[in-house]
Amino acid sequence: MNCALILTMPDQKTIVVNTTPLLALTAGLGHLDLLQAIYTRVHIPYEVGQEVQAGGRYGFAVDVFERADWLHKISTPTPISPYLKNSLDPGEASVIQTALDQGVPLVCIDEAVGRRIARICGLQVTGSIGILLKAKQQGYPVPVREALDNMQRQGIWLSRRLIAFALQESGE
């Protein structure tokens, strides 16, 4: 992960979000309210919505996702370019395709391959930790250490390096 991108990311008001950040933020905070606080429009492609609603191992994020009626949940499948379809899973591919189609320069993807391809496509990238840090930098009372601990308890994998970086940047 290129941590410098988190700090130099231009201020954007619209974002397209992938499944893993939705799950990580829900695991870390118990809600998705930070997205609403720092972005005026949060796009969720159909494919991402389907992945979240499938519930995964425990389904802990389904209720939070369904209650977040302020999310712009796209109701139809995304026509995805063959390049993206063959390179990524449906969620990541739909996030990048939606951003390109809607002219949204910023995506939220945690997986390394998805982040790399998003950059190749000319998009700016953040992730779940970047969202926490951006909110903290904007003055929201975000308990970063607690959120990271909660993420790990829910099975979200975070490297030691990323944890150290997040704690340093948040001042915790």
C-alpha positions as CSV (number, residue, x, y, z in Angstrom):
1,M,0.0,0.0,0.0
2,N,1.3,3.4,-0.9
3,C,0.5,5.3,2.3
4,A,1.4,8.7,0.8
5,L,-1.7,8.5,-1.3
6,I,-3.9,8.7,1.7
7,L,-2.3,12.0,2.8
8,T,-2.1,13.6,-0.6
9,M,-5.5,12.6,-1.8
10,P,-7.3,15.7,-3.1
11,D,-10.5,16.6,-1.4
12,Q,-13.3,14.9,-3.2
13,K,-17.0,15.1,-2.5
14,T,-18.1,12.0,-4.4
15,I,-16.8,8.4,-4.1
16,V,-17.6,4.9,-5.4
17,V,-17.1,2.3,-2.7
18,N,-16.3,-1.4,-2.9
19,T,-17.5,-4.2,-0.6
20,T,-14.5,-4.7,1.6
21,P,-14.3,-1.1,2.9
22,L,-18.1,-1.2,3.7
23,L,-17.4,-4.4,5.7
24,A,-14.3,-3.0,7.3
25,L,-16.0,0.3,8.4
26,T,-19.0,-1.6,9.7
27,A,-16.7,-4.0,11.6
28,G,-14.6,-1.1,12.9
29,L,-17.3,1.4,13.9
30,G,-20.6,-0.5,13.7
31,H,-21.9,2.0,11.1
32,L,-21.1,3.7,7.8
33,D,-21.9,7.3,9.0
34,L,-18.3,8.5,8.3
35,L,-18.9,8.1,4.6
36,Q,-22.0,10.3,4.8
37,A,-20.1,12.8,7.0
38,I,-17.2,13.3,4.6
39,Y,-18.8,12.8,1.1
40,T,-21.9,14.3,-0.4
41,R,-22.5,11.3,-2.6
42,V,-21.5,7.7,-2.1
43,H,-22.1,5.4,-5.0
44,I,-22.6,1.7,-4.4
45,P,-22.6,-0.4,-7.6
46,Y,-25.2,-3.1,-7.9
47,E,-22.6,-5.8,-7.7
48,V,-21.2,-4.4,-4.5
49,G,-24.7,-4.3,-3.0
50,Q,-25.3,-7.9,-4.0
51,E,-22.0,-8.9,-2.3
52,V,-22.9,-7.1,0.9
53,Q,-26.4,-8.4,1.0
54,A,-25.2,-12.0,0.5
55,G,-24.0,-11.7,4.1
56,G,-20.7,-13.5,4.0
57,R,-19.7,-15.6,6.9
58,Y,-21.8,-13.8,9.6
59,G,-23.8,-11.2,7.8
60,F,-22.9,-8.5,10.3
61,A,-23.0,-5.7,7.8
62,V,-26.3,-6.5,6.1
63,D,-28.5,-4.5,8.5
64,V,-26.1,-1.5,8.6
65,F,-26.0,-1.5,4.8
66,E,-29.7,-1.7,4.4
67,R,-30.4,1.1,6.9
68,A,-28.0,3.5,5.2
69,D,-30.6,4.9,2.9
70,W,-28.4,7.9,2.1
71,L,-26.1,5.6,0.0
72,H,-26.7,5.9,-3.7
73,K,-27.3,2.2,-4.3
74,I,-27.4,1.5,-8.1
75,S,-30.2,-0.8,-8.8
76,T,-29.1,-2.3,-12.1
77,P,-26.0,-4.4,-13.0
78,T,-23.0,-2.5,-14.3
79,P,-21.9,-3.2,-17.9
80,I,-18.3,-3.9,-17.3
81,S,-15.5,-3.7,-19.9
82,P,-13.8,-7.0,-20.7
83,Y,-10.5,-5.8,-19.3
84,L,-11.9,-5.1,-15.9
85,K,-14.2,-8.2,-16.0
86,N,-11.2,-10.5,-16.7
87,S,-8.8,-8.8,-14.2
88,L,-10.9,-8.3,-11.1
89,D,-13.8,-9.7,-9.1
90,P,-17.3,-8.3,-9.9
91,G,-17.3,-5.8,-7.0
92,E,-14.0,-4.2,-7.8
93,A,-14.6,-4.2,-11.5
94,S,-18.0,-2.5,-11.0
95,V,-16.5,0.1,-8.7
96,I,-13.9,1.1,-11.3
97,Q,-16.4,0.9,-14.2
98,T,-19.0,3.0,-12.3
99,A,-16.3,5.7,-11.4
100,L,-15.2,5.9,-15.1
101,D,-18.8,6.0,-16.4
102,Q,-20.0,8.6,-13.9
103,G,-16.9,10.7,-14.0
104,V,-16.1,10.1,-10.4
105,P,-12.3,10.4,-9.8
106,L,-12.2,8.7,-6.4
107,V,-12.8,5.1,-5.5
108,C,-12.5,3.3,-2.2
109,I,-10.9,-0.2,-2.6
110,D,-8.8,-2.1,-0.1
111,E,-7.5,-4.9,-2.2
112,A,-4.0,-4.3,-3.8
113,V,-4.8,-5.5,-7.3
114,G,-8.0,-3.5,-7.5
115,R,-6.2,-0.4,-6.2
116,R,-3.4,-0.9,-8.8
117,I,-5.9,-1.3,-11.7
118,A,-7.9,1.7,-10.5
119,R,-4.7,3.8,-10.7
120,I,-3.9,2.5,-14.1
121,C,-7.4,3.6,-15.2
122,G,-6.5,7.1,-13.9
123,L,-8.6,7.0,-10.7
124,Q,-7.6,8.2,-7.3
125,V,-7.7,5.6,-4.6
126,T,-8.4,5.5,-0.9
127,G,-9.3,2.6,1.4
128,S,-11.1,1.9,4.7
129,I,-8.1,3.2,6.7
130,G,-7.9,6.3,4.5
131,I,-11.6,7.0,5.3
132,L,-10.9,6.8,9.0
133,L,-7.9,9.1,8.7
134,K,-9.6,11.6,6.5
135,A,-12.5,11.8,9.0
136,K,-10.1,12.2,11.9
137,Q,-8.2,15.0,10.0
138,Q,-11.5,16.8,9.4
139,G,-12.2,16.8,13.1
140,Y,-14.6,13.9,13.5
141,P,-14.1,12.0,16.8
142,V,-12.9,8.7,15.2
143,P,-11.4,6.2,17.6
144,V,-8.9,4.8,15.2
145,R,-7.2,2.3,17.5
146,E,-10.5,0.9,18.6
147,A,-11.8,0.7,15.0
148,L,-8.6,-1.2,14.0
149,D,-9.0,-3.6,16.9
150,N,-12.7,-4.2,16.0
151,M,-11.8,-4.8,12.4
152,Q,-9.3,-7.4,13.4
153,R,-11.7,-9.1,15.8
154,Q,-14.2,-9.4,12.9
155,G,-11.6,-11.0,10.7
156,I,-10.4,-8.0,8.6
157,W,-6.7,-8.5,7.9
158,L,-4.5,-5.5,8.5
159,S,-0.7,-5.5,8.3
160,R,1.4,-4.4,11.2
161,R,2.8,-1.7,9.0
162,L,-0.6,-0.3,8.1
163,I,-1.7,-0.4,11.7
164,A,1.4,1.5,12.8
165,F,0.9,4.0,10.0
166,A,-2.7,4.6,10.9
167,L,-2.0,5.0,14.6
168,Q,0.9,7.4,13.9
169,E,-1.2,9.5,11.5
170,S,-4.2,9.6,13.8
171,G,-2.0,10.6,16.8
172,E,-3.1,7.5,18.8
